[in-house]
Amino acid sequence: MAKTKSKIVEVTTAAVRVQFPHFFDPYTPPKRKNDPTYVPKYEGVLLFDMSNETQMASLKELKGLAADATRRKWGDETPDPLRSPFRDADKEKKTYDGYAGHIFVRVATKFEPKIINLAKERITDPTQIYAGCWIRARVHAWAYDNESDGINIGLGNVLFVKDDEAFSGGGSDPTEDFADFTTDAPAASDGDAGMFD
């Protein structure tokens, strides 16, 4: 369910598996290491199973935030093209471990997220949050218009849900997948999902 605080509308995702988690130390993609303007991010990729009704309902709620962020930024004049944060791994032929049959969504923030388990205990050991485990995340959507136009998904806090088989490295780092995404913009609020279906 959505909750509003200081004009930022966040939702808590369904329990999903995470790939490429960098939640304990801010991450700089290799291609940006020599860029003095780049701000390292805490980030990860959430995997929404297209065959799972609960996860698809959660994704629809997140798409609603993205649609509202689009309207707040551009009104009725939506840019074309507009980069969507919701990407179909099968259509893009992504071969990273765990991606098949999923919509993948990068989430990121400049601020260190707080991570807890189901007992509400703080997690400080990075090995407990690994590629393949199940989490819930507090997230919000915001629009950007710098080198390109699009929507990003901001990361809030993280809830560890359960262990699972760890994903393999899955090839290269996701730098190329997210090269055009930044996180230096204000957050947006809730709305319907229609334009991102």
BALUM-359812 format. One line per 5 residues: number of its first residue (from 1); their letters; for each residue z, y, x of C-alpha. Coordinates in nm, 2 decimals, always signed. Example, Ala and Ser with C-alpha at 12.3 -4.5 7.8 and 13.67 -1.06 7.14 Angstrom:
2
1	as	+0.78:-0.45:+1.23 | +0.71:-0.11:+1.37;
END
This chain:
197
1	maktk	+0.00:+0.00:+0.00 | -0.08:+0.35:+0.12 | +0.19:+0.58:+0.23 | +0.15:+0.96:+0.30 | +0.33:+1.14:+0.57;
6	skive	+0.24:+1.49:+0.69 | -0.11:+1.46:+0.54 | -0.18:+1.14:+0.73 | -0.24:+0.85:+0.50 | -0.17:+0.51:+0.66;
11	vttaa	-0.21:+0.16:+0.54 | -0.07:-0.16:+0.67 | -0.33:-0.42:+0.73 | -0.31:-0.78:+0.62 | -0.21:-1.03:+0.89;
16	vrvqf	-0.51:-1.06:+1.12 | -0.58:-1.19:+1.47 | -0.62:-0.94:+1.75 | -0.86:-0.95:+2.04 | -0.85:-0.73:+2.36;
21	phffd	-0.50:-0.60:+2.29 | -0.38:-0.31:+2.52 | -0.07:-0.21:+2.33 | +0.18:-0.17:+2.62 | -0.02:+0.03:+2.87;
26	pytpp	-0.29:+0.28:+2.79 | -0.64:+0.15:+2.88 | -0.93:+0.32:+3.04 | -1.27:+0.15:+3.01 | -1.44:+0.10:+3.35;
31	krknd	-1.72:+0.34:+3.26 | -1.47:+0.62:+3.20 | -1.25:+0.57:+3.51 | -1.42:+0.86:+3.69 | -1.42:+1.09:+3.38;
36	ptyvp	-1.14:+1.34:+3.43 | -1.16:+1.44:+3.06 | -1.09:+1.09:+2.93 | -0.75:+1.02:+2.78 | -0.64:+0.65:+2.82;
41	kyegv	-0.57:+0.48:+2.49 | -0.35:+0.21:+2.35 | -0.60:-0.01:+2.17 | -0.71:-0.35:+2.03 | -0.97:-0.51:+1.81;
46	llfdm	-0.86:-0.64:+1.47 | -1.06:-0.94:+1.33 | -1.11:-0.96:+0.95 | -1.22:-1.30:+0.84 | -1.51:-1.26:+0.59;
51	snetq	-1.40:-1.58:+0.41 | -1.04:-1.47:+0.36 | -0.99:-1.28:+0.03 | -0.66:-1.12:+0.15 | -0.81:-0.99:+0.47;
56	maslk	-1.12:-0.86:+0.28 | -0.90:-0.68:+0.03 | -0.72:-0.52:+0.33 | -1.05:-0.42:+0.49 | -1.16:-0.27:+0.16;
61	elkgl	-0.85:-0.05:+0.16 | -0.92:+0.06:+0.51 | -1.28:+0.14:+0.42 | -1.14:+0.36:+0.15 | -0.96:+0.57:+0.41;
66	aadat	-1.28:+0.59:+0.61 | -1.48:+0.71:+0.31 | -1.23:+0.98:+0.24 | -1.22:+1.09:+0.60 | -1.60:+1.12:+0.58;
71	rrkwg	-1.58:+1.34:+0.27 | -1.31:+1.56:+0.41 | -1.51:+1.62:+0.73 | -1.86:+1.67:+0.58 | -1.83:+1.69:+0.21;
76	detpd	-2.15:+1.57:+0.04 | -2.36:+1.62:+0.36 | -2.28:+1.29:+0.53 | -2.45:+1.28:+0.88 | -2.73:+1.03:+0.94;
81	plrsp	-2.67:+0.83:+1.14 | -2.29:+0.79:+1.09 | -2.12:+0.54:+1.32 | -1.91:+0.30:+1.12 | -1.59:+0.14:+1.27;
86	frdad	-1.66:-0.17:+1.06 | -1.89:-0.40:+1.25 | -2.02:-0.75:+1.16 | -1.99:-0.98:+1.45 | -2.25:-1.22:+1.32;
91	kekkt	-2.52:-0.96:+1.26 | -2.45:-0.81:+1.60 | -2.45:-1.16:+1.76 | -2.12:-1.10:+1.93 | -2.00:-1.40:+2.12;
96	ydgya	-1.65:-1.30:+2.21 | -1.39:-1.57:+2.12 | -1.27:-1.54:+1.76 | -1.55:-1.30:+1.65 | -1.78:-1.55:+1.45;
101	ghifv	-1.75:-1.49:+1.08 | -1.55:-1.17:+1.12 | -1.57:-0.80:+1.08 | -1.42:-0.64:+1.39 | -1.25:-0.30:+1.39;
106	rvatk	-1.13:-0.12:+1.70 | -0.80:+0.06:+1.66 | -0.67:+0.31:+1.91 | -0.41:+0.58:+1.98 | -0.30:+0.81:+2.26;
111	fepki	+0.06:+0.74:+2.17 | +0.25:+0.42:+2.26 | +0.29:+0.21:+1.94 | +0.62:+0.05:+1.86 | +0.59:-0.33:+1.83;
116	inlak	+0.84:-0.54:+1.64 | +0.86:-0.90:+1.51 | +0.94:-1.03:+1.16 | +1.31:-1.01:+1.24 | +1.25:-0.63:+1.31;
121	eritd	+1.34:-0.68:+1.67 | +1.16:-0.46:+1.93 | +0.90:-0.65:+2.14 | +0.88:-0.52:+2.50 | +0.73:-0.82:+2.67;
126	ptqiy	+0.35:-0.78:+2.69 | +0.29:-1.15:+2.71 | +0.41:-1.18:+2.35 | +0.11:-0.98:+2.21 | -0.20:-1.16:+2.34;
131	agcwi	-0.56:-1.22:+2.23 | -0.55:-1.46:+1.94 | -0.20:-1.39:+1.80 | -0.16:-1.26:+1.44 | -0.04:-0.91:+1.38;
136	rarvh	-0.02:-0.64:+1.11 | -0.09:-0.28:+1.20 | -0.03:+0.06:+1.06 | -0.37:+0.24:+1.07 | -0.54:+0.55:+0.95;
141	awayd	-0.90:+0.69:+0.96 | -1.04:+1.01:+1.10 | -1.39:+1.16:+1.15 | -1.54:+1.29:+1.47 | -1.85:+1.50:+1.56;
146	nesdg	-1.87:+1.53:+1.93 | -2.15:+1.35:+2.11 | -2.22:+1.16:+1.79 | -2.09:+1.15:+1.43 | -1.87:+0.88:+1.30;
151	inigl	-1.53:+0.74:+1.19 | -1.26:+0.60:+1.41 | -0.95:+0.40:+1.31 | -0.62:+0.52:+1.45 | -0.34:+0.29:+1.54;
156	gnvlf	+0.02:+0.33:+1.44 | +0.29:+0.07:+1.49 | +0.24:-0.31:+1.52 | +0.41:-0.61:+1.36 | +0.38:-0.94:+1.54;
161	vkdde	+0.34:-1.21:+1.27 | +0.29:-1.54:+1.44 | +0.15:-1.72:+1.74 | -0.19:-1.90:+1.75 | -0.42:-2.05:+2.01;
166	afsgg	-0.50:-1.78:+2.26 | -0.86:-1.66:+2.27 | -1.05:-1.70:+2.59 | -1.17:-1.39:+2.78 | -1.49:-1.40:+2.57;
171	gsdpt	-1.70:-1.25:+2.84 | -1.71:-0.88:+2.94 | -1.47:-0.61:+2.84 | -1.56:-0.44:+2.50 | -1.65:-0.11:+2.68;
176	edfad	-2.01:-0.12:+2.58 | -1.92:-0.19:+2.21 | -1.71:+0.12:+2.19 | -1.86:+0.35:+2.44 | -1.94:+0.62:+2.18;
181	fttda	-1.59:+0.62:+2.02 | -1.32:+0.88:+2.10 | -0.98:+0.95:+1.95 | -0.93:+1.32:+2.01 | -0.94:+1.44:+1.64;
186	paasd	-0.69:+1.47:+1.35 | -0.63:+1.19:+1.11 | -0.76:+1.18:+0.75 | -0.64:+1.05:+0.41 | -0.70:+0.78:+0.15;
191	gdagm	-1.01:+0.73:-0.07 | -1.25:+0.48:-0.21 | -1.45:+0.23:+0.01 | -1.79:+0.26:-0.15 | -1.99:+0.43:+0.12;
196	fd	-1.89:+0.17:+0.38 | -1.98:-0.14:+0.17;
END
